[in-house]
Amino acid sequence: GCFVLNSVIECGHQVPELEALSLRFNEKRRRVFMKRFREAAKHGQLPAGANAKALAEFFSAQSLALGAMGRAGASQQAVNDLVDVAMTVITNPMAPMAD
């Protein structure tokens, strides 16, 4: 969680080995989101036609945003507000359909 997010943000572009490791962890994180969204779509837990890949990219980015908010000292209310808005994407996805 935090280690991966901080690595992506802070040191992903400094040393080639760290950059490669950071990119691998970041890609793995996106794949985990995509796998879960595809499973949810398969089991009818997402609206018909929801784009699992787009949702994975969105929530992957939101997890980075949450990490940055935490490091910047955002209030609990601000974090909760971001999560509340992000969760509306699942029930009302505007992303391109089908992946």
LOPATI-436516 format. One record per atom (N, C-alpha, C): residue in three letters; chain; atom name; x, y, z. Coordinates in Angstrom, 1 decimal. Layout:
<node lotor="ALA" tipa="A" sese="CA" u="X" v="Y" w="Z"/>
...
! end
This chain:
<node lotor="GLY" tipa="A" sese="N" u="0.8" v="-1.2" w="0.0"/>
<node lotor="GLY" tipa="A" sese="CA" u="0.0" v="0.0" w="0.0"/>
<node lotor="GLY" tipa="A" sese="C" u="0.8" v="1.3" w="0.0"/>
<node lotor="CYS" tipa="A" sese="N" u="1.1" v="1.8" w="1.2"/>
<node lotor="CYS" tipa="A" sese="CA" u="1.8" v="3.0" w="1.3"/>
<node lotor="CYS" tipa="A" sese="C" u="3.2" v="3.0" w="0.7"/>
<node lotor="PHE" tipa="A" sese="N" u="3.9" v="1.9" w="0.9"/>
<node lotor="PHE" tipa="A" sese="CA" u="5.3" v="1.8" w="0.4"/>
<node lotor="PHE" tipa="A" sese="C" u="5.2" v="1.9" w="-1.2"/>
<node lotor="VAL" tipa="A" sese="N" u="4.3" v="1.2" w="-1.8"/>
<node lotor="VAL" tipa="A" sese="CA" u="4.2" v="1.2" w="-3.2"/>
<node lotor="VAL" tipa="A" sese="C" u="3.8" v="2.6" w="-3.7"/>
<node lotor="LEU" tipa="A" sese="N" u="2.8" v="3.2" w="-3.1"/>
<node lotor="LEU" tipa="A" sese="CA" u="2.4" v="4.5" w="-3.5"/>
<node lotor="LEU" tipa="A" sese="C" u="3.5" v="5.5" w="-3.3"/>
<node lotor="ASN" tipa="A" sese="N" u="4.2" v="5.5" w="-2.2"/>
<node lotor="ASN" tipa="A" sese="CA" u="5.3" v="6.4" w="-2.0"/>
<node lotor="ASN" tipa="A" sese="C" u="6.4" v="6.2" w="-3.0"/>
<node lotor="SER" tipa="A" sese="N" u="6.7" v="5.0" w="-3.3"/>
<node lotor="SER" tipa="A" sese="CA" u="7.8" v="4.7" w="-4.3"/>
<node lotor="SER" tipa="A" sese="C" u="7.4" v="5.2" w="-5.6"/>
<node lotor="VAL" tipa="A" sese="N" u="6.1" v="5.0" w="-6.0"/>
<node lotor="VAL" tipa="A" sese="CA" u="5.7" v="5.5" w="-7.3"/>
<node lotor="VAL" tipa="A" sese="C" u="5.8" v="7.0" w="-7.4"/>
<node lotor="ILE" tipa="A" sese="N" u="5.4" v="7.7" w="-6.4"/>
<node lotor="ILE" tipa="A" sese="CA" u="5.4" v="9.2" w="-6.3"/>
<node lotor="ILE" tipa="A" sese="C" u="6.8" v="9.7" w="-6.1"/>
<node lotor="GLU" tipa="A" sese="N" u="7.6" v="9.2" w="-5.2"/>
<node lotor="GLU" tipa="A" sese="CA" u="8.8" v="9.8" w="-4.8"/>
<node lotor="GLU" tipa="A" sese="C" u="10.1" v="9.4" w="-5.5"/>
<node lotor="CYS" tipa="A" sese="N" u="10.2" v="8.1" w="-5.8"/>
<node lotor="CYS" tipa="A" sese="CA" u="11.5" v="7.7" w="-6.4"/>
<node lotor="CYS" tipa="A" sese="C" u="11.4" v="6.9" w="-7.6"/>
<node lotor="GLY" tipa="A" sese="N" u="10.3" v="6.9" w="-8.3"/>
<node lotor="GLY" tipa="A" sese="CA" u="10.1" v="6.1" w="-9.5"/>
<node lotor="GLY" tipa="A" sese="C" u="11.0" v="6.6" w="-10.6"/>
<node lotor="HIS" tipa="A" sese="N" u="11.5" v="7.8" w="-10.6"/>
<node lotor="HIS" tipa="A" sese="CA" u="12.2" v="8.3" w="-11.8"/>
<node lotor="HIS" tipa="A" sese="C" u="13.7" v="8.7" w="-11.4"/>
<node lotor="GLN" tipa="A" sese="N" u="14.2" v="8.2" w="-10.4"/>
<node lotor="GLN" tipa="A" sese="CA" u="15.6" v="8.6" w="-10.0"/>
<node lotor="GLN" tipa="A" sese="C" u="16.6" v="7.6" w="-10.4"/>
<node lotor="VAL" tipa="A" sese="N" u="16.5" v="6.4" w="-10.0"/>
<node lotor="VAL" tipa="A" sese="CA" u="17.5" v="5.4" w="-10.3"/>
<node lotor="VAL" tipa="A" sese="C" u="16.8" v="4.3" w="-11.2"/>
<node lotor="PRO" tipa="A" sese="N" u="17.5" v="3.9" w="-12.3"/>
<node lotor="PRO" tipa="A" sese="CA" u="16.8" v="3.0" w="-13.3"/>
<node lotor="PRO" tipa="A" sese="C" u="16.2" v="1.8" w="-12.6"/>
<node lotor="GLU" tipa="A" sese="N" u="16.9" v="1.2" w="-11.7"/>
<node lotor="GLU" tipa="A" sese="CA" u="16.5" v="0.0" w="-11.0"/>
<node lotor="GLU" tipa="A" sese="C" u="15.2" v="0.3" w="-10.2"/>
<node lotor="LEU" tipa="A" sese="N" u="15.2" v="1.4" w="-9.5"/>
<node lotor="LEU" tipa="A" sese="CA" u="14.0" v="1.8" w="-8.7"/>
<node lotor="LEU" tipa="A" sese="C" u="12.8" v="2.1" w="-9.6"/>
<node lotor="GLU" tipa="A" sese="N" u="13.1" v="2.8" w="-10.8"/>
<node lotor="GLU" tipa="A" sese="CA" u="12.1" v="3.1" w="-11.7"/>
<node lotor="GLU" tipa="A" sese="C" u="11.4" v="1.8" w="-12.2"/>
<node lotor="ALA" tipa="A" sese="N" u="12.3" v="0.8" w="-12.6"/>
<node lotor="ALA" tipa="A" sese="CA" u="11.7" v="-0.5" w="-13.1"/>
<node lotor="ALA" tipa="A" sese="C" u="10.9" v="-1.2" w="-12.0"/>
<node lotor="LEU" tipa="A" sese="N" u="11.4" v="-1.2" w="-10.8"/>
<node lotor="LEU" tipa="A" sese="CA" u="10.6" v="-1.8" w="-9.7"/>
<node lotor="LEU" tipa="A" sese="C" u="9.3" v="-1.1" w="-9.5"/>
<node lotor="SER" tipa="A" sese="N" u="9.4" v="0.2" w="-9.5"/>
<node lotor="SER" tipa="A" sese="CA" u="8.2" v="1.1" w="-9.3"/>
<node lotor="SER" tipa="A" sese="C" u="7.1" v="0.8" w="-10.3"/>
<node lotor="LEU" tipa="A" sese="N" u="7.6" v="0.7" w="-11.6"/>
<node lotor="LEU" tipa="A" sese="CA" u="6.7" v="0.5" w="-12.7"/>
<node lotor="LEU" tipa="A" sese="C" u="6.0" v="-0.9" w="-12.6"/>
<node lotor="ARG" tipa="A" sese="N" u="6.8" v="-1.9" w="-12.2"/>
<node lotor="ARG" tipa="A" sese="CA" u="6.3" v="-3.2" w="-12.0"/>
<node lotor="ARG" tipa="A" sese="C" u="5.2" v="-3.3" w="-10.9"/>
<node lotor="PHE" tipa="A" sese="N" u="5.5" v="-2.7" w="-9.8"/>
<node lotor="PHE" tipa="A" sese="CA" u="4.5" v="-2.6" w="-8.7"/>
<node lotor="PHE" tipa="A" sese="C" u="3.3" v="-1.9" w="-9.1"/>
<node lotor="ASN" tipa="A" sese="N" u="3.5" v="-0.8" w="-9.8"/>
<node lotor="ASN" tipa="A" sese="CA" u="2.3" v="0.0" w="-10.2"/>
<node lotor="ASN" tipa="A" sese="C" u="1.5" v="-0.8" w="-11.2"/>
<node lotor="GLU" tipa="A" sese="N" u="2.1" v="-1.5" w="-12.1"/>
<node lotor="GLU" tipa="A" sese="CA" u="1.3" v="-2.3" w="-13.1"/>
<node lotor="GLU" tipa="A" sese="C" u="0.6" v="-3.4" w="-12.4"/>
<node lotor="LYS" tipa="A" sese="N" u="1.3" v="-4.0" w="-11.4"/>
<node lotor="LYS" tipa="A" sese="CA" u="0.6" v="-5.1" w="-10.6"/>
<node lotor="LYS" tipa="A" sese="C" u="-0.6" v="-4.6" w="-9.9"/>
<node lotor="ARG" tipa="A" sese="N" u="-0.5" v="-3.4" w="-9.3"/>
<node lotor="ARG" tipa="A" sese="CA" u="-1.6" v="-2.8" w="-8.6"/>
<node lotor="ARG" tipa="A" sese="C" u="-2.8" v="-2.6" w="-9.6"/>
<node lotor="ARG" tipa="A" sese="N" u="-2.5" v="-2.1" w="-10.8"/>
<node lotor="ARG" tipa="A" sese="CA" u="-3.6" v="-1.9" w="-11.8"/>
<node lotor="ARG" tipa="A" sese="C" u="-4.2" v="-3.2" w="-12.2"/>
<node lotor="ARG" tipa="A" sese="N" u="-3.4" v="-4.2" w="-12.3"/>
<node lotor="ARG" tipa="A" sese="CA" u="-3.9" v="-5.5" w="-12.7"/>
<node lotor="ARG" tipa="A" sese="C" u="-4.8" v="-6.1" w="-11.7"/>
<node lotor="VAL" tipa="A" sese="N" u="-4.5" v="-5.9" w="-10.4"/>
<node lotor="VAL" tipa="A" sese="CA" u="-5.3" v="-6.4" w="-9.3"/>
<node lotor="VAL" tipa="A" sese="C" u="-6.6" v="-5.7" w="-9.3"/>
<node lotor="PHE" tipa="A" sese="N" u="-6.7" v="-4.4" w="-9.5"/>
<node lotor="PHE" tipa="A" sese="CA" u="-7.9" v="-3.7" w="-9.6"/>
<node lotor="PHE" tipa="A" sese="C" u="-8.7" v="-4.3" w="-10.8"/>
<node lotor="MET" tipa="A" sese="N" u="-8.1" v="-4.4" w="-12.0"/>
<node lotor="MET" tipa="A" sese="CA" u="-8.8" v="-4.9" w="-13.2"/>
<node lotor="MET" tipa="A" sese="C" u="-9.3" v="-6.3" w="-13.0"/>
<node lotor="LYS" tipa="A" sese="N" u="-8.6" v="-7.2" w="-12.4"/>
<node lotor="LYS" tipa="A" sese="CA" u="-9.0" v="-8.5" w="-12.1"/>
<node lotor="LYS" tipa="A" sese="C" u="-10.3" v="-8.5" w="-11.2"/>
<node lotor="ARG" tipa="A" sese="N" u="-10.3" v="-7.7" w="-10.2"/>
<node lotor="ARG" tipa="A" sese="CA" u="-11.4" v="-7.6" w="-9.3"/>
<node lotor="ARG" tipa="A" sese="C" u="-12.6" v="-7.0" w="-10.0"/>
<node lotor="PHE" tipa="A" sese="N" u="-12.4" v="-6.0" w="-10.8"/>
<node lotor="PHE" tipa="A" sese="CA" u="-13.6" v="-5.4" w="-11.5"/>
<node lotor="PHE" tipa="A" sese="C" u="-14.1" v="-6.4" w="-12.6"/>
<node lotor="ARG" tipa="A" sese="N" u="-13.3" v="-7.1" w="-13.2"/>
<node lotor="ARG" tipa="A" sese="CA" u="-13.8" v="-8.1" w="-14.2"/>
<node lotor="ARG" tipa="A" sese="C" u="-14.6" v="-9.2" w="-13.5"/>
<node lotor="GLU" tipa="A" sese="N" u="-14.1" v="-9.6" w="-12.3"/>
<node lotor="GLU" tipa="A" sese="CA" u="-14.9" v="-10.6" w="-11.5"/>
<node lotor="GLU" tipa="A" sese="C" u="-16.2" v="-10.0" w="-11.1"/>
<node lotor="ALA" tipa="A" sese="N" u="-16.2" v="-8.8" w="-10.7"/>
<node lotor="ALA" tipa="A" sese="CA" u="-17.5" v="-8.1" w="-10.2"/>
<node lotor="ALA" tipa="A" sese="C" u="-18.4" v="-8.0" w="-11.4"/>
<node lotor="ALA" tipa="A" sese="N" u="-17.9" v="-7.7" w="-12.6"/>
<node lotor="ALA" tipa="A" sese="CA" u="-18.8" v="-7.6" w="-13.8"/>
<node lotor="ALA" tipa="A" sese="C" u="-19.4" v="-9.0" w="-14.1"/>
<node lotor="LYS" tipa="A" sese="N" u="-18.5" v="-10.0" w="-14.0"/>
<node lotor="LYS" tipa="A" sese="CA" u="-19.0" v="-11.4" w="-14.4"/>
<node lotor="LYS" tipa="A" sese="C" u="-20.1" v="-11.8" w="-13.4"/>
<node lotor="HIS" tipa="A" sese="N" u="-20.1" v="-11.4" w="-12.2"/>
<node lotor="HIS" tipa="A" sese="CA" u="-21.0" v="-11.8" w="-11.2"/>
<node lotor="HIS" tipa="A" sese="C" u="-22.2" v="-10.8" w="-11.0"/>
<node lotor="GLY" tipa="A" sese="N" u="-22.3" v="-9.9" w="-12.0"/>
<node lotor="GLY" tipa="A" sese="CA" u="-23.4" v="-8.9" w="-11.9"/>
<node lotor="GLY" tipa="A" sese="C" u="-23.3" v="-7.9" w="-10.8"/>
<node lotor="GLN" tipa="A" sese="N" u="-22.1" v="-7.7" w="-10.3"/>
<node lotor="GLN" tipa="A" sese="CA" u="-21.9" v="-6.7" w="-9.2"/>
<node lotor="GLN" tipa="A" sese="C" u="-21.7" v="-5.3" w="-9.8"/>
<node lotor="LEU" tipa="A" sese="N" u="-21.5" v="-5.1" w="-11.1"/>
<node lotor="LEU" tipa="A" sese="CA" u="-21.4" v="-3.9" w="-11.7"/>
<node lotor="LEU" tipa="A" sese="C" u="-22.5" v="-3.7" w="-12.8"/>
<node lotor="PRO" tipa="A" sese="N" u="-22.8" v="-2.4" w="-13.1"/>
<node lotor="PRO" tipa="A" sese="CA" u="-23.8" v="-2.2" w="-14.1"/>
<node lotor="PRO" tipa="A" sese="C" u="-23.3" v="-2.9" w="-15.5"/>
<node lotor="ALA" tipa="A" sese="N" u="-24.3" v="-3.3" w="-16.2"/>
<node lotor="ALA" tipa="A" sese="CA" u="-24.0" v="-4.0" w="-17.5"/>
<node lotor="ALA" tipa="A" sese="C" u="-23.2" v="-3.0" w="-18.4"/>
<node lotor="GLY" tipa="A" sese="N" u="-22.2" v="-3.6" w="-19.0"/>
<node lotor="GLY" tipa="A" sese="CA" u="-21.3" v="-2.8" w="-19.9"/>
<node lotor="GLY" tipa="A" sese="C" u="-20.2" v="-2.0" w="-19.2"/>
<node lotor="ALA" tipa="A" sese="N" u="-20.1" v="-2.1" w="-17.9"/>
<node lotor="ALA" tipa="A" sese="CA" u="-19.0" v="-1.3" w="-17.2"/>
<node lotor="ALA" tipa="A" sese="C" u="-17.7" v="-1.8" w="-17.7"/>
<node lotor="ASN" tipa="A" sese="N" u="-16.8" v="-0.8" w="-17.9"/>
<node lotor="ASN" tipa="A" sese="CA" u="-15.5" v="-1.0" w="-18.4"/>
<node lotor="ASN" tipa="A" sese="C" u="-14.5" v="-1.3" w="-17.3"/>
<node lotor="ALA" tipa="A" sese="N" u="-14.2" v="-2.6" w="-17.1"/>
<node lotor="ALA" tipa="A" sese="CA" u="-13.3" v="-3.0" w="-16.0"/>
<node lotor="ALA" tipa="A" sese="C" u="-11.9" v="-2.3" w="-16.1"/>
<node lotor="LYS" tipa="A" sese="N" u="-11.4" v="-2.2" w="-17.3"/>
<node lotor="LYS" tipa="A" sese="CA" u="-10.1" v="-1.6" w="-17.4"/>
<node lotor="LYS" tipa="A" sese="C" u="-10.1" v="-0.1" w="-17.1"/>
<node lotor="ALA" tipa="A" sese="N" u="-11.1" v="0.6" w="-17.5"/>
<node lotor="ALA" tipa="A" sese="CA" u="-11.2" v="2.0" w="-17.2"/>
<node lotor="ALA" tipa="A" sese="C" u="-11.4" v="2.2" w="-15.7"/>
<node lotor="LEU" tipa="A" sese="N" u="-12.3" v="1.4" w="-15.1"/>
<node lotor="LEU" tipa="A" sese="CA" u="-12.5" v="1.5" w="-13.7"/>
<node lotor="LEU" tipa="A" sese="C" u="-11.2" v="1.2" w="-12.9"/>
<node lotor="ALA" tipa="A" sese="N" u="-10.4" v="0.2" w="-13.4"/>
<node lotor="ALA" tipa="A" sese="CA" u="-9.2" v="-0.1" w="-12.7"/>
<node lotor="ALA" tipa="A" sese="C" u="-8.2" v="1.1" w="-12.8"/>
<node lotor="GLU" tipa="A" sese="N" u="-8.1" v="1.7" w="-13.9"/>
<node lotor="GLU" tipa="A" sese="CA" u="-7.2" v="2.9" w="-14.1"/>
<node lotor="GLU" tipa="A" sese="C" u="-7.7" v="4.0" w="-13.2"/>
<node lotor="PHE" tipa="A" sese="N" u="-9.0" v="4.2" w="-13.1"/>
<node lotor="PHE" tipa="A" sese="CA" u="-9.5" v="5.3" w="-12.3"/>
<node lotor="PHE" tipa="A" sese="C" u="-9.2" v="5.1" w="-10.8"/>
<node lotor="PHE" tipa="A" sese="N" u="-9.5" v="3.8" w="-10.3"/>
<node lotor="PHE" tipa="A" sese="CA" u="-9.3" v="3.6" w="-8.9"/>
<node lotor="PHE" tipa="A" sese="C" u="-7.8" v="3.4" w="-8.6"/>
<node lotor="SER" tipa="A" sese="N" u="-7.0" v="3.0" w="-9.5"/>
<node lotor="SER" tipa="A" sese="CA" u="-5.6" v="3.0" w="-9.3"/>
<node lotor="SER" tipa="A" sese="C" u="-5.1" v="4.4" w="-9.1"/>
<node lotor="ALA" tipa="A" sese="N" u="-5.6" v="5.4" w="-9.9"/>
<node lotor="ALA" tipa="A" sese="CA" u="-5.2" v="6.8" w="-9.8"/>
<node lotor="ALA" tipa="A" sese="C" u="-5.8" v="7.3" w="-8.4"/>
<node lotor="GLN" tipa="A" sese="N" u="-7.0" v="6.9" w="-8.1"/>
<node lotor="GLN" tipa="A" sese="CA" u="-7.6" v="7.4" w="-6.8"/>
<node lotor="GLN" tipa="A" sese="C" u="-6.7" v="7.0" w="-5.6"/>
<node lotor="SER" tipa="A" sese="N" u="-6.2" v="5.8" w="-5.7"/>
<node lotor="SER" tipa="A" sese="CA" u="-5.4" v="5.3" w="-4.5"/>
<node lotor="SER" tipa="A" sese="C" u="-4.1" v="6.2" w="-4.4"/>
<node lotor="LEU" tipa="A" sese="N" u="-3.6" v="6.6" w="-5.6"/>
<node lotor="LEU" tipa="A" sese="CA" u="-2.4" v="7.5" w="-5.5"/>
<node lotor="LEU" tipa="A" sese="C" u="-2.8" v="8.9" w="-4.9"/>
<node lotor="ALA" tipa="A" sese="N" u="-4.0" v="9.3" w="-5.3"/>
<node lotor="ALA" tipa="A" sese="CA" u="-4.5" v="10.6" w="-4.8"/>
<node lotor="ALA" tipa="A" sese="C" u="-4.7" v="10.5" w="-3.3"/>
<node lotor="LEU" tipa="A" sese="N" u="-5.2" v="9.4" w="-2.8"/>
<node lotor="LEU" tipa="A" sese="CA" u="-5.4" v="9.3" w="-1.4"/>
<node lotor="LEU" tipa="A" sese="C" u="-4.1" v="9.3" w="-0.6"/>
<node lotor="GLY" tipa="A" sese="N" u="-3.1" v="8.6" w="-1.2"/>
<node lotor="GLY" tipa="A" sese="CA" u="-1.8" v="8.7" w="-0.6"/>
<node lotor="GLY" tipa="A" sese="C" u="-1.2" v="10.1" w="-0.6"/>
<node lotor="ALA" tipa="A" sese="N" u="-1.4" v="10.8" w="-1.6"/>
<node lotor="ALA" tipa="A" sese="CA" u="-0.9" v="12.2" w="-1.7"/>
<node lotor="ALA" tipa="A" sese="C" u="-1.6" v="13.1" w="-0.7"/>
<node lotor="MET" tipa="A" sese="N" u="-2.9" v="12.9" w="-0.6"/>
<node lotor="MET" tipa="A" sese="CA" u="-3.7" v="13.6" w="0.3"/>
<node lotor="MET" tipa="A" sese="C" u="-3.3" v="13.4" w="1.8"/>
<node lotor="GLY" tipa="A" sese="N" u="-3.0" v="12.1" w="2.1"/>
<node lotor="GLY" tipa="A" sese="CA" u="-2.6" v="11.8" w="3.4"/>
<node lotor="GLY" tipa="A" sese="C" u="-1.2" v="12.4" w="3.7"/>
<node lotor="ARG" tipa="A" sese="N" u="-0.3" v="12.4" w="2.8"/>
<node lotor="ARG" tipa="A" sese="CA" u="1.0" v="13.0" w="3.0"/>
<node lotor="ARG" tipa="A" sese="C" u="0.9" v="14.5" w="3.1"/>
<node lotor="ALA" tipa="A" sese="N" u="-0.1" v="15.1" w="2.5"/>
<node lotor="ALA" tipa="A" sese="CA" u="-0.2" v="16.6" w="2.5"/>
<node lotor="ALA" tipa="A" sese="C" u="-1.0" v="17.0" w="3.7"/>
<node lotor="GLY" tipa="A" sese="N" u="-1.5" v="16.1" w="4.5"/>
<node lotor="GLY" tipa="A" sese="CA" u="-2.2" v="16.5" w="5.7"/>
<node lotor="GLY" tipa="A" sese="C" u="-3.7" v="16.8" w="5.5"/>
<node lotor="ALA" tipa="A" sese="N" u="-4.3" v="16.2" w="4.5"/>
<node lotor="ALA" tipa="A" sese="CA" u="-5.7" v="16.4" w="4.2"/>
<node lotor="ALA" tipa="A" sese="C" u="-6.5" v="16.0" w="5.4"/>
<node lotor="SER" tipa="A" sese="N" u="-7.6" v="16.6" w="5.7"/>
<node lotor="SER" tipa="A" sese="CA" u="-8.5" v="16.3" w="6.8"/>
<node lotor="SER" tipa="A" sese="C" u="-9.2" v="14.9" w="6.5"/>
<node lotor="GLN" tipa="A" sese="N" u="-9.7" v="14.3" w="7.5"/>
<node lotor="GLN" tipa="A" sese="CA" u="-10.4" v="13.1" w="7.3"/>
<node lotor="GLN" tipa="A" sese="C" u="-11.7" v="13.3" w="6.5"/>
<node lotor="GLN" tipa="A" sese="N" u="-12.3" v="14.5" w="6.7"/>
<node lotor="GLN" tipa="A" sese="CA" u="-13.5" v="14.8" w="5.9"/>
<node lotor="GLN" tipa="A" sese="C" u="-13.2" v="14.9" w="4.4"/>
<node lotor="ALA" tipa="A" sese="N" u="-12.0" v="15.5" w="4.1"/>
<node lotor="ALA" tipa="A" sese="CA" u="-11.6" v="15.6" w="2.7"/>
<node lotor="ALA" tipa="A" sese="C" u="-11.4" v="14.3" w="2.0"/>
<node lotor="VAL" tipa="A" sese="N" u="-10.7" v="13.4" w="2.8"/>
<node lotor="VAL" tipa="A" sese="CA" u="-10.5" v="12.0" w="2.3"/>
<node lotor="VAL" tipa="A" sese="C" u="-11.8" v="11.3" w="2.1"/>
<node lotor="ASN" tipa="A" sese="N" u="-12.7" v="11.4" w="3.1"/>
<node lotor="ASN" tipa="A" sese="CA" u="-14.0" v="10.8" w="3.0"/>
<node lotor="ASN" tipa="A" sese="C" u="-14.8" v="11.3" w="1.8"/>
<node lotor="ASP" tipa="A" sese="N" u="-14.7" v="12.6" w="1.6"/>
<node lotor="ASP" tipa="A" sese="CA" u="-15.4" v="13.2" w="0.4"/>
<node lotor="ASP" tipa="A" sese="C" u="-14.9" v="12.6" w="-0.9"/>
<node lotor="LEU" tipa="A" sese="N" u="-13.6" v="12.5" w="-1.0"/>
<node lotor="LEU" tipa="A" sese="CA" u="-13.0" v="11.9" w="-2.2"/>
<node lotor="LEU" tipa="A" sese="C" u="-13.5" v="10.5" w="-2.4"/>
<node lotor="VAL" tipa="A" sese="N" u="-13.5" v="9.7" w="-1.4"/>
<node lotor="VAL" tipa="A" sese="CA" u="-13.9" v="8.3" w="-1.5"/>
<node lotor="VAL" tipa="A" sese="C" u="-15.4" v="8.2" w="-1.8"/>
<node lotor="ASP" tipa="A" sese="N" u="-16.2" v="9.1" w="-1.2"/>
<node lotor="ASP" tipa="A" sese="CA" u="-17.6" v="9.1" w="-1.5"/>
<node lotor="ASP" tipa="A" sese="C" u="-17.9" v="9.4" w="-3.0"/>
<node lotor="VAL" tipa="A" sese="N" u="-17.2" v="10.4" w="-3.5"/>
<node lotor="VAL" tipa="A" sese="CA" u="-17.4" v="10.7" w="-5.0"/>
<node lotor="VAL" tipa="A" sese="C" u="-16.8" v="9.6" w="-5.9"/>
<node lotor="ALA" tipa="A" sese="N" u="-15.7" v="9.1" w="-5.5"/>
<node lotor="ALA" tipa="A" sese="CA" u="-15.1" v="8.0" w="-6.3"/>
<node lotor="ALA" tipa="A" sese="C" u="-16.0" v="6.8" w="-6.4"/>
<node lotor="MET" tipa="A" sese="N" u="-16.7" v="6.5" w="-5.3"/>
<node lotor="MET" tipa="A" sese="CA" u="-17.6" v="5.3" w="-5.3"/>
<node lotor="MET" tipa="A" sese="C" u="-18.8" v="5.5" w="-6.1"/>
<node lotor="THR" tipa="A" sese="N" u="-19.2" v="6.7" w="-6.5"/>
<node lotor="THR" tipa="A" sese="CA" u="-20.3" v="6.9" w="-7.3"/>
<node lotor="THR" tipa="A" sese="C" u="-20.0" v="6.4" w="-8.7"/>
<node lotor="VAL" tipa="A" sese="N" u="-18.8" v="6.3" w="-9.1"/>
<node lotor="VAL" tipa="A" sese="CA" u="-18.4" v="5.8" w="-10.4"/>
<node lotor="VAL" tipa="A" sese="C" u="-18.8" v="4.4" w="-10.6"/>
<node lotor="ILE" tipa="A" sese="N" u="-18.8" v="3.6" w="-9.5"/>
<node lotor="ILE" tipa="A" sese="CA" u="-19.2" v="2.2" w="-9.6"/>
<node lotor="ILE" tipa="A" sese="C" u="-20.6" v="2.0" w="-10.0"/>
<node lotor="THR" tipa="A" sese="N" u="-21.5" v="2.8" w="-9.3"/>
<node lotor="THR" tipa="A" sese="CA" u="-22.9" v="2.7" w="-9.5"/>
<node lotor="THR" tipa="A" sese="C" u="-23.4" v="3.4" w="-10.8"/>
<node lotor="ASN" tipa="A" sese="N" u="-22.7" v="4.4" w="-11.2"/>
<node lotor="ASN" tipa="A" sese="CA" u="-23.1" v="5.2" w="-12.4"/>
<node lotor="ASN" tipa="A" sese="C" u="-21.9" v="5.4" w="-13.3"/>
<node lotor="PRO" tipa="A" sese="N" u="-21.2" v="4.4" w="-13.8"/>
<node lotor="PRO" tipa="A" sese="CA" u="-20.0" v="4.6" w="-14.6"/>
<node lotor="PRO" tipa="A" sese="C" u="-20.3" v="5.3" w="-15.9"/>
<node lotor="MET" tipa="A" sese="N" u="-19.5" v="6.3" w="-16.2"/>
<node lotor="MET" tipa="A" sese="CA" u="-19.6" v="7.1" w="-17.4"/>
<node lotor="MET" tipa="A" sese="C" u="-18.4" v="6.7" w="-18.3"/>
<node lotor="ALA" tipa="A" sese="N" u="-17.6" v="5.7" w="-17.9"/>
<node lotor="ALA" tipa="A" sese="CA" u="-16.5" v="5.3" w="-18.7"/>
<node lotor="ALA" tipa="A" sese="C" u="-16.9" v="4.6" w="-20.0"/>
<node lotor="PRO" tipa="A" sese="N" u="-16.1" v="4.6" w="-21.0"/>
<node lotor="PRO" tipa="A" sese="CA" u="-16.5" v="3.8" w="-22.2"/>
<node lotor="PRO" tipa="A" sese="C" u="-16.9" v="2.4" w="-21.8"/>
<node lotor="MET" tipa="A" sese="N" u="-17.9" v="1.9" w="-22.5"/>
<node lotor="MET" tipa="A" sese="CA" u="-18.4" v="0.6" w="-22.2"/>
<node lotor="MET" tipa="A" sese="C" u="-17.5" v="-0.5" w="-22.8"/>
<node lotor="ALA" tipa="A" sese="N" u="-17.5" v="-1.6" w="-22.2"/>
<node lotor="ALA" tipa="A" sese="CA" u="-16.8" v="-2.9" w="-22.5"/>
<node lotor="ALA" tipa="A" sese="C" u="-15.3" v="-2.6" w="-22.8"/>
<node lotor="ASP" tipa="A" sese="N" u="-14.6" v="-3.5" w="-22.2"/>
<node lotor="ASP" tipa="A" sese="CA" u="-13.1" v="-3.4" w="-22.4"/>
<node lotor="ASP" tipa="A" sese="C" u="-12.6" v="-4.5" w="-23.2"/>
! end
